C-alpha cells in the first residue's frame, strides 16, 4: 500500500465545483476521456466504447455480444428458442447504467452527438430486453424509464439542429418525440407515469423556446406587419401586404408541386 499514489495534488488542481464538475480531456496516449469531479475524488469514463473500458466476452459491450448471439440464432433458424437468462439481463441492466452515467454528463457538456449515440444505444438495449428476456419482470424492468431516455435523446437531437440554425427540423424532432412518448403503452407504474408527464412537459417547453428563438420567415414577417396595419387602420398598406402574402404563398405552392 506504500506505493499507492496520493491523489491530493490532482484534486487540488481541480477543486470541486458542482457547476463545473465534468470535462473532456486527453489521456497520456492522446485518447479523449470524460472526467467527473466529485466531492471526494474524480471519476473517469472512456468517451468511446463501453464507459469503463472493459470488453465483456471479448466484444465492445455485453449488448454487442448478446446481439451477436441473436444474429447467430437467426442465421441457424433458432431465433424462436433464443432468450436472455436472468443473469444475462442483470449484466445488461448494469451495463446500461454505465452508459447512463456517461450520457448524462455528455448532455451537461452539450456534446449532443455523443448523447444521441449513447441514448440510442440504451434504447436498443431496452428493446432487446423487452423482446427476449425470459422472465416477464425482466422484460418490463426498464420500461418505466423509456419516456425519460426518449426525451433526452430527442432533446439532444433538437439542440444539435438548433446549433445549425435548422429551427424547423428541430421543431419536427420535438413534435415527433412528444407523439412517441404519448403513444407509449400504458403502464400501472408511478415512475412511468411521472416520467411520461415530465418528459412531455419538458419537450413542449422546448418547442416553445424554439418558436420563440426562431427567426421569422419573410411570409411570417409580412403576416405580422399585416396584423399591425389592420390594428392601426392603415388599409392601403394592409391591401399591399395582402397582395405580397398571396404572391409568396402561390410561389410556395408552385415550388412544392
N, C-alpha and C positions, 0 to 999 in steps of 0.2 A: 504493500500500500504506500510505502515511502516514495515510490517512483510515480505516483499518480500526479498529474499536473494540477496546479492551483489555478482555478478559473477567475480569481478575483480581478486580475488585470484585464481580462477580456470583458468582464461585466462592467468594470469601471469605465472602459472606453465606450460603452453603450449603455448609459443609465436608463433605468426603466421609465417609460413614459407611455401610459395607456393610449394616448392619442397617436403615437408613432411607434408602435411595437412590432412592426413587420417590415421586412426589407428583402430585396433580392440582390444577392452579391455573387461574386465569382469565387469558386473554391481554388485551392492551390493548383489544381490541374486545369483550370480555366473553365470548368463547367459552372453553370448557374445553379445556385441553391437558394431556397427560401428559408429565411431565419425569422424566428418569433422570439421577442424578448418577453420573458415572464418576470414576475417579481423576484423569483429566486434563481433564474437561470436563462438559458437560451435553448430553444428547440430548433432543429434543422430538418428540413424536408428536401428531398430531391425534387427538382422542378419538373422533370420528365420521368415517365415510367411510374412505378409504384413509389409512393411518398417516402417509405422507409428504406428504399434501395434494395430490398430483398427480391429474390426471384424464386417464388414458390414453384415447386415441380419443374424447375429449370426454365420457367417462362416468365414473361414480364409481370404477370399477376396471376392470382388464383382464378380470376374470371376468365382470362385468356386460356388458361389450362382447361377449365371445365367447358368452355365454348368449343375448344378443340376436340374434347371427348365427345361432345354432342355432334359435331360435324362427322367424326368417325362413325358414330352410331347411325347417323343418317345415310352415310355412304354405304354402310353394310346392311341397311334396311332394318335396323334395330331401334329406331327412334322411339317406337311405342313402348319399349322397355327402359328407356333412359329416364333416370330420376336422380335427384340430389338428396343424399342422406342428411340427417340432422347435423352430423359433424361437418359435412361439406357446406351446408347452409351457414353454420356458425362461422366457418372460415370466410365465407363471402360477406357475412354481416360485418365481421371485424375489419376486413379489408376495405369495405365501403366507408367505414368510419374514418380510416386514414385519409381517404380521398376527400371526405367531408371537411376534415381539419384543414386540408390544403386549399380547397376551393373557396372556403370562407375567407381565408387570408388573401387569396388571389383577387377575390371580389373587392376586398378592402383596398388593395393596391391598384384597383382599376385595370387589372390585367384581364380584359374581357375575353380575349381569345382562349386563354387557358382555363378561365372559369367555365366557358361554354364547353370546352373539351372535357373537363372533369365532371361537370354536372351531367353531361350527355352520357358519359361512361357509367355513372351511378344509376341513371335511368335505365340503361341497358341491363345492369345488374338486377334492378327491380323487376324488370320484365322477365328476365331469365329465371329468377327465383319464383316469381308468381306462376310461371308456366310449368316448371319442372320440379319444384320441391316436393318431396314425398308426403310430408305432413301438411295438413291444412293450415296449422298455426304458423309454419314457416312460409307458406305461400302468402299469407296476409301480414306477416310481421312488419314489413317495410311500407305497406300501402298507406299508412296514416301520414307518412312524410312526403308522399308523392306531390301534393299541392305545393309544398314548400320548395322542393327541388325544381319543379316546373317553373315556379315563379323566379327563382334565382337564375335558372338557365335563360329564361325569356328576358329578364332584366338586363343581364349581361349582353345578350344579343341586341336588345334595344339600344343600350348605351353605345355599343360598337357602331351601330348605324347612325346614332346621333353625332358621334365624333366625326363621321364622314359627311355630315350635313344631309343625310338621307332621311328627312323627317317623315315622309310618307311611308317609307319602308318600316321605320321604327314604329309608327302608329299601327301598321298592319301586324307586325310581330306581337305587339302588346295585345291587340284585339284577339288574335288567334290564341294566345296563351290564356286569356280570360275565358274564351269559349271552351278551350280544352279542360281547364280546371273546373268550370261549372258543369261540364258534361261527365265528370268522373262518376263512377258507380258509387251510389250512396253507401256509407258505412256507419254502423252504430258504434262509433268511436269518438270520444270527445276531442282527442287530439286532432283527428282527421277533420272534424267539423270546424275546429278553431283555425287550423292551418288553411283550410279552403277559404273560409271567410276572410282571414287576414290577407291571404295571397291575392284574392280578387280585389280587395280594397286597395292594396298596395299598387297593383297594376293599373287600376282605374286612376289612381293619383298620378302614376307615371304618364298615363295617357293625357291627363290634364296638363301636366308640365310640358309635354311635347307640344301640345296645341298652343300653349302659352308662349313658348320659345320659338316656335316655327315661324320663319319669315313668311309674310303673306305673298301669295302669287299675284300677278297683275290683275287677274279676274277678281280675286278676293279684295284687293285694294280698291278696285273700281266699285264693287258692291258696297264696300264701306263708305266710299265717297258719295254714292247714290243715297244711302240712308241719311247721311248728314245733309245733303242737298234738299231732300224732301222735308226733313225736320226744319230747315231754315226757309222753306218755301221758295227755293231757287229753282223754279220749274224749268226754265230754259236749260240750265246746266244739268238738271236731272234727265231731261229728254236726250241731251247729248251723251250722257253717261249710259243711258239705257241702250242707245244705238251701238255704242262701243262694246258693251257687255254682250249684246246679241251677236255682234260680229265675232267676238272671241269664242263664244260658245259654238257658233257654226263652224269655226276653224277647228275646234277641238273635236267636234263630231266627224268632220271630214278626215282628220288625222287618225281617228280610231277605226274608221271604216276600212 
